[in-house]
Amino acid sequence: MPKVLILTGDAGESLEVLYPYQRLLEEGYEVHIAAPKKKRLQFVVHDFVEGFDTYTEKPGYTWPADLAFSEVNPADYVAVVIPGGRAPEYIRNDPDFVRIVRHFFDEDAPVGQLCHAPLALAAAGVLQGRRSAAYPALAPDLKAAGAHFEDSAAVVDGNMVSARAWPDHPSWMREFIRVLRKKAPVA
């Protein structure tokens, strides 16, 4: 059974971790969650409240990481997913995160990413010249990383499929699974 890796950490957005985790299991893939440390992670819920200029954050679900970034052999996986939330702003500083991400881009393997994940991908140096969706407030960050921001529910750029945030899940996962099936179909 092909394996897919999810890279996140504490303060990963609950829906952005658990929705792809469950959808990929439904499709027949084995899914592992990796984080800076193998421990029980505390996810968050980002919600949109009328009158607020940005999202609000509340505690979300907890979930165990299957392995630490340092334990990951990316060659064991056919694809990677990087959810948003606040986790990308600190996991990007982990050299093993960078090592793992670069492997998937070097191998032209499927990469699903959304919301604040481009912060981490920019730190890995893999966004130059790419088209990517992101949480709209990150448009300047994408430009600084040499990427082109697209305000869309599902942007497919070769092996990378991106979206703005969890409200885009249906479009984003539909496109990501399409790319994934082409590269690594479930037997």
PANU-82486 format. One line per 2 residues: number of its first residue (from 1); their letters; for each residue x, y, z of N, C-alpha, C. Coordinates in pm, whole numbers, plus 50000, padded with zeros to 5 digits. Layout:
REM residues N
NUM	a	X Y Z X Y Z X Y Z  ...
REM end
This chain:
REM residues 187
1	mp	50085 49882 50000 50000 50000 50000 50090 50125 50000  50072 50217 49904 50153 50339 49901 50129 50424 50026
3	kv	50236 50490 50070 50229 50571 50192 50239 50720 50158  50159 50800 50230 50161 50945 50218 50200 51002 50354
5	li	50281 51106 50353 50332 51169 50473 50265 51305 50493  50224 51334 50615 50174 51467 50652 50276 51528 50747
7	lt	50321 51650 50716 50419 51721 50798 50351 51835 50870  50350 51830 51003 50284 51933 51081 50349 51940 51219
9	gd	50282 52005 51311 50330 52017 51449 50221 52078 51534  50256 52114 51657 50160 52182 51742 50108 52306 51669
11	ag	49982 52336 51688 49913 52450 51627 49891 52431 51478  49903 52307 51428 49853 52280 51294 49701 52296 51296
13	es	49643 52342 51188 49497 52362 51182 49429 52226 51180  49339 52201 51277 49275 52070 51293 49216 52016 51164
15	le	49133 52094 51097 49069 52047 50974 49171 52022 50863  49276 52102 50858 49374 52090 50751 49468 51971 50771
17	vl	49472 51917 50892 49548 51795 50917 49456 51674 50901  49342 51677 50969 49259 51558 50978 49176 51530 50853
19	yp	49135 51632 50779 49059 51605 50657 49145 51531 50553  49264 51580 50518 49342 51502 50422 49383 51366 50478
21	yq	49411 51359 50608 49446 51231 50669 49335 51129 50643  49211 51166 50672 49100 51073 50654 49068 51047 50507
23	rl	49073 51149 50423 49045 51130 50279 49145 51036 50216  49271 51051 50251 49374 50965 50193 49359 50821 50242
25	le	49320 50803 50368 49291 50668 50416 49175 50608 50338  49070 50688 50313 48955 50641 50235 48996 50596 50096
27	eg	49094 50663 50039 49142 50630 49905 49228 50505 49903  49268 50457 50021 49347 50335 50028 49496 50356 50053
29	ye	49537 50479 50083 49677 50507 50114 49701 50488 50263  49822 50449 50298 49865 50448 50437 49916 50589 50466
31	vh	49876 50647 50577 49910 50786 50606 49982 50795 50740  50097 50864 50740 50172 50888 50863 50183 51038 50886
33	ia	50173 51077 51012 50192 51216 51050 50327 51229 51117  50409 51320 51066 50541 51347 51124 50543 51491 51176
35	ap	50617 51509 51284 50629 51639 51350 50772 51654 51401  50809 51771 51451 50945 51785 51502 50982 51678 51606
37	kk	50884 51640 51688 50904 51534 51787 50787 51436 51779  50813 51311 51810 50707 51212 51818 50639 51230 51953
39	kr	50519 51287 51950 50444 51316 52072 50299 51341 52034  50216 51365 52132 50076 51402 52108 50074 51550 52073
41	lq	50023 51582 51954 50021 51720 51904 49891 51790 51945  49900 51918 51969 49782 52001 51998 49751 52084 51874
43	fv	49642 52049 51805 49601 52125 51689 49514 52242 51732  49484 52332 51637 49402 52450 51664 49290 52458 51561
45	vh	49192 52540 51591 49082 52569 51500 49090 52717 51464  49107 52743 51337 49103 52881 51288 48965 52904 51228
47	df	48899 53006 51277 48763 53034 51232 48753 53179 51191  48654 53206 51111 48631 53340 51060 48509 53399 51130
49	ve	48529 53510 51199 48425 53572 51279 48394 53709 51220  48267 53734 51199 48226 53862 51141 48277 53978 51228
51	gf	48334 54077 51163 48386 54193 51232 48535 54185 51263  48594 54067 51252 48737 54052 51275 48811 54073 51144
53	dt	48927 54135 51150 49008 54157 51031 49083 54032 50989  49097 53937 51078 49166 53812 51048 49093 53699 51120
55	yt	49144 53578 51109 49081 53463 51172 49105 53464 51323  49025 53387 51395 49047 53365 51538 49104 53224 51557
57	ek	49166 53202 51670 49225 53070 51697 49174 53016 51830  49134 52890 51827 49087 52821 51946 49158 52686 51954
59	pg	49168 52626 52073 49225 52491 52081 49142 52393 51999  49210 52302 51933 49143 52201 51852 49170 52062 51907
61	yt	49169 51965 51817 49192 51826 51856 49337 51803 51892  49361 51694 51965 49497 51645 51984 49509 51516 51905
63	wp	49631 51488 51862 49653 51369 51778 49799 51329 51790  49828 51199 51793 49968 51159 51806 50043 51167 51673
65	ad	50165 51217 51680 50254 51209 51564 50307 51067 51558  50310 51012 51437 50361 50876 51420 50512 50869 51429
67	la	50578 50976 51389 50724 50978 51393 50775 51121 51393  50901 51136 51435 50967 51266 51433 51025 51290 51295
69	fs	51042 51417 51257 51102 51448 51128 51236 51376 51110  51313 51368 51217 51446 51305 51208 51438 51157 51173
71	ev	51324 51094 51197 51306 50951 51168 51255 50925 51026  51218 51030 50954 51153 51013 50824 51255 50983 50715
73	np	51229 50874 50644 51299 50847 50518 51199 50882 50408  51214 50999 50345 51113 51041 50249 51096 50946 50131
75	ad	51197 50866 50102 51187 50770 49992 51082 50662 50021  51039 50650 50145 50935 50552 50181 50795 50600 50145
77	yv	50782 50724 50100 50651 50785 50077 50636 50829 49932  50512 50820 49883 50484 50859 49744 50441 51004 49732
79	av	50404 51066 49845 50356 51204 49842 50366 51264 49982  50355 51396 49986 50357 51467 50113 50246 51572 50114
81	vi	50190 51596 50233 50090 51701 50255 50141 51789 50367  50136 51922 50345 50174 52018 50448 50054 52106 50478
83	pg	49989 52084 50592 49874 52166 50631 49920 52303 50682  49821 52390 50702 49849 52522 50755 49831 52528 50905
85	gr	49781 52641 50950 49779 52671 51093 49905 52749 51124  49944 52750 51250 50068 52818 51287 50190 52727 51281
87	ap	50169 52596 51269 50283 52503 51266 50387 52539 51159  50347 52578 51037 50450 52607 50935 50551 52713 50975
89	ey	50512 52808 51061 50605 52914 51095 50721 52865 51182  50708 52749 51248 50822 52699 51324 50878 52567 51269
91	ir	50797 52484 51203 50855 52360 51149 50954 52391 51036  50940 52506 50972 51031 52545 50865 51174 52561 50913
93	nd	51192 52578 51043 51325 52596 51099 51395 52463 51129  51326 52353 51111 51382 52221 51139 51455 52171 51014
95	pd	51586 52146 51023 51659 52102 50904 51605 51972 50844  51547 51886 50926 51489 51762 50873 51362 51790 50794
97	fv	51286 51890 50834 51169 51930 50754 51216 51972 50615  51317 52055 50610 51370 52103 50481 51419 51985 50397
99	ri	51492 51894 50458 51543 51775 50389 51428 51695 50328  51324 51674 50405 51210 51594 50360 51140 51663 50243
101	vr	51109 51790 50259 51037 51865 50154 51116 51868 50024  51244 51896 50033 51325 51903 49911 51326 51770 49836
103	hf	51323 51660 49910 51318 51528 49846 51196 51519 49754  51079 51556 49803 50957 51543 49722 50961 51633 49599
105	fd	51015 51751 49613 51027 51839 49496 51134 51787 49399  51245 51739 49452 51350 51684 49366 51301 51562 49288
107	ed	51214 51483 49348 51162 51362 49285 51035 51387 49203  50990 51511 49198 50866 51548 49129 50748 51463 49181
109	ap	50747 51439 49310 50640 51363 49375 50527 51459 49414  50405 51409 49431 50293 51496 49467 50312 51565 49602
111	vg	50285 51695 49601 50292 51778 49721 50158 51851 49734  50089 51827 49843 49967 51901 49874 49998 51999 49984
113	ql	49961 52125 49964 49988 52225 50068 49881 52332 50064  49853 52389 50181 49751 52493 50185 49772 52588 50302
115	ch	49700 52698 50292 49693 52799 50396 49830 52860 50423  49888 52835 50541 50017 52892 50577 50136 52802 50542
117	ap	50111 52688 50479 50221 52598 50441 50327 52665 50354  50291 52760 50265 50397 52822 50184 50506 52891 50265
119	la	50477 52930 50390 50584 52986 50474 50696 52884 50490  50657 52758 50514 50756 52652 50533 50822 52614 50401
121	la	50744 52611 50293 50801 52577 50163 50899 52684 50114  50870 52809 50144 50962 52916 50107 51096 52898 50177
123	aa	51091 52860 50304 51216 52839 50380 51295 52721 50323  51226 52626 50261 51294 52512 50198 51345 52548 50059
125	gv	51311 52667 50010 51362 52713 49881 51301 52645 49760  51174 52602 49771 51114 52524 49662 51001 52598 49588
127	lq	50977 52723 49619 50865 52794 49557 50904 52883 49439  51032 52905 49419 51079 52994 49311 51016 52955 49178
129	gr	50948 53051 49114 50890 53029 48982 50760 52950 48981  50709 52914 49095 50586 52833 49102 50462 52919 49122
131	rs	50349 52864 49079 50218 52923 49108 50164 52854 49232  50109 52933 49326 50059 52874 49450 49946 52957 49507
133	aa	49848 52887 49560 49749 52950 49646 49807 52952 49787  49744 53029 49873 49783 53038 50014 49675 53119 50084
135	yp	49681 53124 50215 49595 53217 50285 49626 53354 50226  49526 53430 50181 49552 53552 50105 49649 53652 50169
137	al	49655 53656 50300 49747 53748 50367 49894 53713 50340  49918 53593 50286 50055 53550 50256 50100 53587 50115
139	ap	50017 53657 50038 50056 53694 49902 50192 53762 49898  50224 53856 49989 50358 53917 49985 50471 53817 50014
141	dl	50444 53720 50099 50545 53618 50131 50575 53531 50009  50471 53496 49935 50493 53417 49814 50574 53496 49712
143	ka	50539 53623 49696 50614 53708 49603 50761 53717 49646  50786 53734 49775 50924 53742 49825 51000 53611 49802
145	ag	50927 53499 49797 50990 53368 49773 51005 53338 49624  50963 53434 49540 50975 53415 49396 50861 53336 49334
147	ah	50751 53323 49406 50634 53250 49357 50526 53348 49312  50431 53296 49238 50317 53376 49193 50195 53332 49273
149	fe	50137 53424 49352 50018 53395 49432 49894 53390 49344  49814 53286 49361 49684 53276 49295 49576 53258 49400
151	ds	49477 53344 49398 49367 53342 49493 49262 53243 49442  49285 53114 49467 49201 53010 49410 49188 52893 49506
153	aa	49080 52816 49488 49052 52701 49573 49141 52582 49544  49200 52574 49427 49288 52462 49393 49378 52505 49278
155	vv	49505 52522 49309 49604 52559 49207 49695 52438 49186  49697 52390 49063 49784 52277 49028 49901 52332 48949
157	dg	50021 52313 49002 50144 52354 48934 50235 52232 48931  50224 52155 48824 50302 52032 48814 50262 51934 48923
159	nm	50357 51901 49009 50333 51805 49116 50272 51867 49241  50264 52001 49247 50217 52069 49367 50073 52117 49351
161	vs	49991 52085 49452 49852 52129 49454 49833 52210 49582  49786 52334 49565 49773 52424 49680 49632 52482 49688
163	ar	49601 52535 49806 49471 52598 49830 49488 52704 49938  49382 52785 49954 49389 52898 50047 49374 52857 50193
165	aw	49279 52769 50222 49251 52729 50362 49145 52620 50359  49105 52574 50479 49014 52460 50488 48882 52476 50414
167	pd	48826 52594 50393 48703 52599 50313 48721 52548 50170  48847 52540 50124 48876 52493 49988 48896 52341 49980
169	hp	48879 52269 50090 48908 52126 50092 48850 52047 49975  48723 52059 49941 48671 51975 49832 48747 51992 49701
171	sw	48771 52114 49659 48845 52138 49534 48990 52096 49547  49052 52131 49658 49194 52101 49680 49220 51951 49682
173	mr	49143 51877 49761 49168 51733 49770 49129 51661 49642  49028 51707 49572 48992 51646 49443 49112 51652 49348
175	ef	49174 51769 49340 49289 51786 49250 49413 51713 49302  49435 51716 49432 49551 51647 49487 49540 51496 49464
177	ir	49425 51440 49489 49406 51296 49469 49419 51260 49321  49374 51347 49232 49392 51323 49088 49541 51314 49054
179	vl	49620 51410 49103 49765 51408 49079 49828 51285 49144  49787 51254 49265 49842 51140 49338 49813 51008 49267
181	rk	49691 50990 49220 49654 50864 49150 49739 50843 49025  49773 50952 48955 49856 50940 48835 49997 50892 48871
183	ka	50052 50946 48978 50190 50915 49017 50201 50785 49097  50099 50758 49182 50107 50644 49272 49968 50586 49298
185	pv	49914 50515 49201 49780 50458 49221 49782 50351 49329  49669 50339 49396 49652 50232 49494 49620 50106 49416
187	a	49687 49997 49448 49667 49870 49376 49528 49813 49397
REM end
